[in-house]
Amino acid sequence: MNQAIEKTKYNYQEYLQLERDTDIRHEFWNGEVFAMAGGTRNHNRIGANVNNFLSNHFNPKGCETFFNDVKLELQVGNYYVYPDVLLTCDKDDNDAYLVKRPSLIVEVLSKSTEAYDRSTKLAHYRKIKSLRYYLLVSQTKPMVEVYGRQSETSIFTYEVYESINEVVKLPALDFVLPMTEIYKYITFTEE
């Protein structure tokens, strides 16, 4: 997470008001508010590529995808984050501002958030019963790490895709995501 803003502790209602009053997205955890940093062009392109490909496949099936600006509730009234891409197929998951029951979460890795995405977020995401897949996507080379499970009682497995010609398989969603779609228009450079 990034630097907290001026006030040191917020209650959930104050956090919601802050989100409404500013154009800056903030993550919220245990009363602390953290402004979200901007990303690189590759970060944005990759997120948009994934979101567009998911949207084209899942939206006609009644699912919804969200890119960057919809928060995820991890603990009611206590922990809210902004994943890069969210997919929810739960028709009751219809809050105007947040997702509660995602099927898939995608984080595009960056130096400033990679450790957080791999540790704290992973630990919390794995507790979401509806979640089938958590994807960690590199922006410096073609690499996608997949934490996945078939049902809410299954154990998460781990797979890595490292070739631009591979297809990321997500069988619990009956879906495949070509690496060429993830990395469309991407020129790889070290951060």
Summary of the structure (lengths in Angstrom):
residues: 191
radius of gyration: 16.2
end to end distance: 18.1
largest distance: 48.0
contacts: 539
relative contact order: 0.14
helix: 26%
strand: 29%
